[in-house]
Amino acid sequence: MLDYDPLEGYRDPEAYDLEDGGYVEDQPFIEQWAQTLGSPVLDIACGTGTMALKLAAQGYQVTGVDIVPEMIDWAAQKAAAQNLSVEWLVTDARTFQLQKQFPFIYLIGNAFQHFLTRADHEALLACVREHLQPEGRFVFCTRNPAPQNILQARFSEPRKYIGDDGKQLISSEEQHYDAITQIQHYTFHSQWLDAAGQQIKEQTTRTALRYVFPQEMETLLFYNGFQIHACYGSWQQEPLTATSRLMIYVCKHRN
């Protein structure tokens, strides 16, 4: 379907944490549901483990799974540095078998958009359904296919990040939306500089993000065995509207 690896940009977890590690807007919502449902907790597409580590520090039993080995390796290093216990697994969210069920499963960071086809969606949801306890909840988010997300560039200028060691990351991006496949194709240009401003390396990576429209999502969830418990347009639990940036779903088994 694609002539490139849509996950190639995630092979550098240090850059990922610099760009996205400071995002905390989703944490209160996830913590609220963790408090309601309890352990164990399953973090699908856990990335570098930001949320998993947050919950582990609060005493929850957490399993984090991700398909990118570099992400899991980096997450495990962070857990060790913080003396936290998390079960980390490199596995595909469409095929994993953990031989246990969870009262709470979540998929955040808009990782749902990395599942590009209906077959991908159905395989993911089948795995979630198999691992979700009968009265459990599955929380996930995805970007709303509103014009500001699809047609407008996220950043008009290159972004600059500085790590704790003084290294600098300069990142810029281009995007193209294919209305037939509902996939947004991104090209990222990254440049690493040392603390003195000398270039260390530069690279170009690409990724693909699938948009699912609200009515399409309702159908997808219904026919894959889920009932929507709640739907929001923000992590502050605002209603989903045409201008919402996000679509956030709290789902349960459909009886």
C-alpha positions in Angstrom: 0.0 0.0 0.0 2.9 2.4 0.8 6.3 2.6 -0.8 7.9 3.6 2.6 8.0 2.4 6.2 5.4 4.6 8.0 7.1 3.9 11.3 10.6 4.9 10.3 10.4 8.2 12.2 9.9 6.3 15.5 13.3 4.6 15.4 14.8 7.5 17.3 13.2 7.5 20.7 15.4 10.3 22.0 14.0 12.7 19.3 10.5 11.5 20.0 10.8 12.4 23.7 12.2 15.8 22.9 9.3 16.6 20.6 6.4 14.9 22.4 7.5 13.8 25.8 6.3 17.0 27.4 2.7 16.5 26.4 0.6 15.9 29.5 -2.9 17.0 28.5 -4.2 13.4 28.4 -2.7 12.3 31.8 -5.6 13.4 34.2 -8.2 11.7 32.0 -6.2 8.4 31.9 -5.4 8.6 35.6 -9.1 9.1 36.4 -10.1 5.9 34.6 -7.2 4.0 36.2 -8.4 5.1 39.6 -11.9 3.9 38.7 -11.0 0.6 37.1 -7.7 -0.4 38.9 -4.9 -2.8 37.9 -3.7 -4.4 35.8 -3.5 -1.7 33.0 -2.6 -2.3 29.3 -0.9 0.5 27.4 -1.1 -0.3 23.6 1.4 1.5 21.4 3.1 2.7 24.6 6.0 4.4 22.7 8.7 5.5 25.2 6.4 4.8 28.1 5.5 8.3 29.3 2.0 7.3 30.5 2.9 3.8 31.5 5.7 5.1 33.8 3.3 7.7 35.2 0.9 5.0 36.3 3.6 2.7 37.5 4.9 5.4 39.8 1.4 5.5 41.3 1.4 1.8 42.1 -0.5 0.3 39.1 0.6 -2.9 37.5 1.2 -1.8 33.9 2.0 -3.7 30.7 3.3 -1.6 27.8 3.4 -3.0 24.2 4.7 -1.4 21.1 5.8 -2.7 17.7 9.0 -0.5 17.6 11.9 -2.2 19.5 13.8 1.1 19.9 10.8 2.6 21.7 10.5 -0.3 24.1 14.3 -0.3 24.8 14.2 3.4 25.6 11.1 2.9 27.8 12.8 0.1 29.7 15.9 2.3 30.3 13.7 5.1 31.7 11.9 2.6 34.0 15.2 1.3 35.3 16.5 4.8 35.9 13.3 5.5 38.0 13.4 2.1 39.7 9.9 1.4 38.3 8.5 -2.0 37.3 6.6 -2.2 34.0 6.2 -5.3 31.8 7.4 -4.2 28.3 6.7 -6.2 25.2 7.7 -5.7 21.6 4.6 -6.9 19.7 2.1 -6.0 17.0 -1.1 -4.5 18.4 -3.0 -6.4 15.7 -1.8 -9.9 16.7 -0.6 -9.9 20.4 -1.6 -12.7 22.8 -1.0 -12.0 26.5 -3.1 -14.8 27.9 -4.8 -12.4 30.4 -7.4 -9.7 30.6 -7.4 -6.1 31.8 -10.0 -3.9 33.4 -8.5 -0.9 31.6 -6.8 -0.7 28.2 -5.8 2.6 26.5 -4.3 3.7 23.2 -3.3 7.3 23.2 -1.0 9.8 21.4 -3.3 9.4 18.4 -1.6 6.1 17.7 -4.9 4.8 16.4 -4.1 6.7 13.2 -1.2 4.4 12.5 -3.7 1.6 11.7 -4.2 2.5 8.0 -6.9 0.0 6.8 -10.1 -1.5 7.8 -8.4 -4.8 8.2 -5.9 -3.1 10.6 -8.7 -1.6 12.6 -10.6 -4.9 12.9 -7.5 -6.8 13.9 -6.6 -4.2 16.6 -10.1 -4.1 18.0 -10.3 -7.9 18.0 -7.1 -8.0 20.2 -8.5 -5.3 22.5 -11.8 -7.2 22.8 -10.0 -10.4 23.7 -7.9 -8.8 26.4 -10.6 -6.5 27.9 -12.4 -7.8 31.0 -16.2 -8.1 30.6 -16.9 -4.9 32.5 -13.7 -3.2 31.5 -13.1 0.0 29.4 -11.1 0.8 26.4 -10.0 4.4 25.9 -8.5 5.7 22.7 -8.0 9.0 20.8 -7.6 10.0 17.2 -7.5 13.4 15.4 -10.8 14.6 14.2 -10.9 14.9 10.4 -11.8 18.5 10.6 -10.4 21.0 7.9 -7.9 22.5 10.4 -6.3 19.0 10.9 -6.5 17.8 7.3 -5.8 20.9 5.3 -3.8 23.2 7.5 -0.1 22.7 8.4 0.5 22.0 12.0 3.6 24.2 12.2 4.4 27.1 9.9 8.0 27.3 10.9 10.7 24.8 11.9 10.7 23.8 15.6 13.7 23.8 17.8 14.2 21.6 20.9 17.1 21.5 23.3 17.9 18.3 25.3 19.3 18.2 28.9 22.8 17.5 27.4 22.6 20.7 25.3 22.1 18.9 22.0 19.6 20.7 19.7 17.0 19.2 17.4 15.5 21.3 14.6 12.5 19.7 12.9 10.2 20.7 10.0 7.5 18.9 8.2 5.4 18.7 5.0 2.0 17.1 4.6 -0.3 15.7 1.9 -3.8 14.4 2.3 -5.2 11.6 0.1 -8.9 11.9 0.3 -9.5 8.4 -1.2 -7.5 6.5 1.4 -8.2 9.1 4.1 -4.4 9.0 4.8 -2.3 12.1 5.6 1.3 11.6 4.4 4.0 13.4 6.4 7.6 14.0 5.5 9.8 15.1 8.4 13.2 16.8 8.1 15.4 16.5 11.3 18.7 18.1 12.0 20.8 17.4 15.2 23.3 19.9 16.4 25.7 19.6 19.3 25.8 22.0 22.2 28.2 24.3 20.2 25.8 24.4 17.2 27.7 22.0 15.0 25.7 19.5 13.0 25.9 15.9 14.2 23.4 14.3 11.7 20.4 15.0 9.6 17.7 12.7 8.3 14.4 12.6 6.4 11.6 10.3 7.6 8.0 9.7 6.6 4.9 8.6 8.3 1.2 8.0 7.4 -1.8 8.8 9.5 -5.3 7.5 8.7 -8.3 9.6 9.5 -11.6 8.0 10.5 -14.8 10.1 10.4 -17.2 10.1 13.4 -20.0 8.2 11.8 -17.5 5.7 10.3 -16.0 5.2 13.8 -19.4 4.5 15.3 -20.0 1.8 12.7 -16.5 0.4 13.0 -16.8 0.0 16.8 -20.4 -1.4 16.7 -19.6 -4.2 14.2 -16.4 -5.1 16.0 -18.2 -5.7 19.3 -17.9 -2.4 21.2 -20.4 0.0 22.6 -19.4 3.7 23.0 -19.7 4.6 26.7 -18.7 8.2 26.1 -17.2 10.4 23.3 -15.4 13.7 23.8 -13.8 16.4 21.7 -11.0 17.1 24.2 -9.2 15.7 27.2 -11.3 18.1 29.3 -14.3 16.1 28.3 -15.8 18.8 26.1 -18.4 17.5 23.5 -17.2 16.4 20.1 -18.0 19.1 17.6 -17.1 19.9 14.0 -14.1 22.0 15.2 -12.8 19.7 17.8 -9.1 18.7 17.4 -9.6 15.3 18.9 -12.1 12.4 19.0 -11.8 10.6 22.3 -13.7 7.4 22.9 -14.5 5.4 26.0 -15.7 1.9 25.0 -17.0 -1.2 26.5 -18.1 -4.7 25.4 -21.3 -4.6 23.4 -23.7 -7.1 25.0 
